[in-house]
């Protein structure tokens, strides 16, 4: 598996005073080791560490310290610019060609698509990787999770996302993160480290995503918890960050901005996740249900059934929230009827157990 390694200039560095020529030479050697060729791109040595050196107490050399700090600051700026230029290399006709090849190969079946992915993987940017995942979901199945090329694709997705997390240079746009997470969930290929960085990158740029892309990401996490509860449970912090960002994103909407399908997806996913009793999760479930109640006539019969499933989950996980939604539904007869059916079923089930 490829591992993203950050340049030393992107690690939190404390610049000490270097007083001996040998130590100065060591620092210079570390700087020269930053660039290592691989797959047509520059990456740094794994988890680079900066050497902090200083003279014995009482031997401070302010002039040398200031000069070293200035040199390191200059080096950091140069590395940042180099990172941005490296990202710009992805915005070329080469990446457009790869995307077209992926689309064409996808029309010929999974095997042809996997061959195309294997051939171009080292040159793929975030958009290419997302396209590859999305195309694989059309004909692929769970057996892909053990395919070597697919595993390499997951590694590359994680690498690109970590590069975006470190450099914030457009290597992996937020909407690409949502596509990759959704595709992995469809194929039931769950990798905690990949989902962690995808959620982190997407949460910081959620405003750049379409509403359905936002809910697709939350749905992917709900599926993760459904099929691999223990592994998904290790991402509680990332999930809460995502819920906070999603709640903030939904707070900006006006009534009617989102399609009812988006609201249903958000409500269903929020109810399917482990209930944390956080403000964001509670608000998300309540807000989407309230708007669905007002727009109930827009929902088809299947959507009514989906809302019922979400209500039943909340009744079991958090009775106070369910009762709050029940009170909201009382103002809308058709919605109240659905909620009362859920409530009565739970009551009859309790009586049958007595």
N, C-alpha and C positions, 0 to 999 in steps of 0.2 A: 504493500500500500504506500502510495506517495504521501509524504508528510510535508505540510507547508512549513517552511522555515523562514522566519522573519529576519530581515537584515538587522545587523547590530544597531543601526541608526534608528530603528523603530522600537528598540527595547528601552525601557526606562533606564537611563544611564546616569551614574553619579561620577562626575569628573574630578579626580583627585589630582594631587601635585606629583608630577613625575620628575625625579631629581637625578636619576642615573641613566646614562646613554643606553644601557642594555634594556631598561624598562621602556624607554622611548621606542626602541627598535621593536619590542614586543607589541606595543600598541599599533605601530605601523604595519606589522605583519598581520595582525588581526584584521585591520582595515582592508588589506589586500586580499584576504581570504573571503571577503563578503560575496564576491561574484563567482558562482560555480555553474558551468553550462549543464543543461539538462532539458531534453525534449524541446529544444529550440527556444528556451527562455532562461532567464537568470534567476536563480534562487540562492538563498544564503545557506551557510552551514547550519546544521540542525541546532535550534534553540541557542543561538549565539549568546555568549556571556561576555560582558565588558570587564576588562581587568582594571581595578581601581588600585592605584599605587600612590604612596605618599612618603615623604621624608620623615625622619624621626621628629618627635616633638621639638619645637624651637627652631626648626630649619625651614620654615615656610619661605616659599619663593613666589610672591604675588605675581611678578611679571611672567614667570613661566606658566603659572596656573591660568592667568588671563589668556595667554597665547594659546594654550592647549584648548581651553573652552571655546575660543573663537574658531580654532581649526575644526573642532568636533562639530560645532554648530554649522559651519560651512559644509562639512561633510554630510551632515544630516539633511540639509537643504538639497544638496546635489543628489542624494539617494532618493529623496522624495520626488524630485523632478524626473529622475531616471525611472522610478516606478510609474509615474504618470505617462511617460513616453512609451514604456513597455506596454501599458494598457491600450494606448492608442494604436499599437501595432495590430490589435485584434480588430479594429474597425476598418478593415480593408476588404478588397475584393476576394481575398483568400477565404475569409470567414463567410462571405456571401456564397462563395462556391461550395463550401462545406455544407452550409445549410441547404442549398439546392440539391446537393448529392444525397443528403439525409432524407429529404422529402421524396426524391426519386427512388431511392433504395427501399424506403418504407412501403412504397406501392408494390414492391416485388416480394414482400414477405419479411418475416422476422430474421431469417438466416442472412438474407442480403443486407438487411439493415445492420445487423451485428458486424458483418464484414466491413461495411462502410465505417462504422464507429471505430472498429479496431484500427483501420487504416489511418484515420484522421485524428484519433484521440489526443495526441500530443499537441495538436494545433488548435484544438477547440477552445472557444471562449465560452462565457456563461450562457449566451444565447444559443450557441451550438449545442451545448450540453442539455439545455432545457428542451430544445427541439428533439434531440435524440431520445430523451426520456418520454416525451409526449407521444412520439411516433411508436415507441415500443409498447405503450399501453393499448394501442389499437388492436394488435394481434397477439401480443405477448400474454403470458400467464405466469402463475407463481413459480413455475419451473425455471424462469429466468434468474431467480434469486441465486441459483448455484452456477450460473454461466460465468466463465472467467472474464469475458469481455464486459459483461454487465457489472461485475464486481469492480473492474477497472474504471468503468464509467462512474460508479458511485464514489470511488476514490477521487476521481477528477472533479466531480461536483463539489466534494468537500474541500478540495484544494482551492478551487476557484472561489468558493464562498469565504474561505479563510483569508485569501488574498484581498477580497473585497472588504472584509472585516478589518484588516490591518491597514490597507492603503486607501480605501474608500475612493476608488478611481473608476468605478463602473465595470469592474471585471465581472461581477455577478449582480445584475439588477434585481431589485426586490421581487418583481413579478416573475422572474425566472426561478427564484427560490420557491415561490408558491407552486409553480408548475412542477418542479422536481419533487417537492414534498407530496403533492397530490398524486403524481405518477407512482412514486414509491408505495404510497398507501394502496393504490389500485392494484399494484403487483404484489402487495403484502411483503415488501422488502424493506424492513425497518432497521436502520442503523442509528443508534442513539447519538453518536458523535456527529453524523451528518445532519440529523434533525435539529440538533442543538445549534449548530452554526447557521443553518437555514433560518431558524426562528429568530436568531439574534440579528442577522442581516436584515431580514424582512421587517421585523418590529421597528427598526430604526428608520425605515423608509416606507412605512405602510401607506402614507399619504400618496405615494406614487402609483399605488395599485388600484385596479378596478375593484368594486365592491365584491363581485363574485370571486375574484382572486384571493381576497382577504378571507372570505368564508371557506374557500377551498383549503387554505392552509390550516384553519382551525379544524376542519373536517378530517384532515390528514392526521392531526394529533389525536383526535377522537378515535380514529381507526387504530392508531398505534396502541392506545390504551385498551382497546377492545381485544386485540389479538396478542399483545405482548405487554401485559400490565406491569410486570416487574421492571422490565427494561425501560418502559415509558415513564415509570415512576421516578427514575433517576433524573428526569428533566423537569421536575416541578418548578424550579426557578425560571427556566426558559419559558415554560408554559404560562406562568403568571405574568411575565414580562409581555408575552404575546397577547394575553387577555387584556392587560392594561392598555396596550397600544391599540388593540381592536376596539375597546370601549371608547377610547378617545376619538378614534376614527369615526365610529358610528354616532357619537355625540354631535358631530358637525353636520350630520345629514338633516335635511328638512323632510317633513312628512311627504311620502310619495316618491322620494328620490330613488329608493331602492325597489327593485322588483320583489314581489312576494316570495319568489323562489329563493332569493338571497336571504330574506328575513327568516324563512323556514329553515334554511341551512344553518344560519347562525343560532337559532333557537334550539334546533336539534343537537348541534355540536356542543353548545354550552351545557345542555342537559345531560349529554352522554359522558362528558369529562368528569373525573373525580371532583366532588363538590368541595371547594375550598372555603366557601362562605366569604370570599373576598367581595369587595364592593363591585369590582369590574365584572365578575362572573354573574353576580346577582342582578346588576343593572342591565347587563346584556340580555339575559333571559327575560327580564321584566319588560324592558323597552321594546324588544322585538315582538313579544306576545301582545303587548298593548296595541301596537300598530297593526298586527295581524287581525286582532279582534275588530278593529275599526274597518279594515279592508276585507272582512271575512267573505264577502260575496265574490271576491276575485279568486278565491281558493277553490280548487277542484276537490272532488270527494277523496282522492288519494292524499291530498295535502291535509285534509281534515284528520285523516287517520294518522299521518305523521305527527301532527300537533298533539294528538291524543297520546302517542308514544312518549313524546317529550314531557307532557304533563305527568304521566305515570312515573317517569324517572324522577322528576322533581318531588312528587308525592312521597316516594320512597327515600330519596336522598336528603331532602330538606323540606319538611312539612310546613314550616312557616312561609317559605317562598311560595309553595303550592297554594296555601290559603290566601296569600296576597293576590295571586293570579286568579283565584276563584272569585275574590271580591271584585276584581277588575272586570271579569267576564259577566258578572251579574247585570251589568248595564247593557249587555248585548244578548238578547234571548237565544239566538242560534248558537252563539259561542258558549253561553252558560249551560246549554243542554249537553254539549260535548264534555265540558268540565265536570258536570254533575254525574255523567255516566262513569267517568274515571273515579270520582269520589265514591259513588255507590258500589262500584265493582270492588274497590278496596275494602269497603265496609262489609260487603257480603263475604268477601274472602276471609276477613277477620272472624266473622261469626261462624263460618264453616270450620274454623280451626279450634273453636272453643269446645 
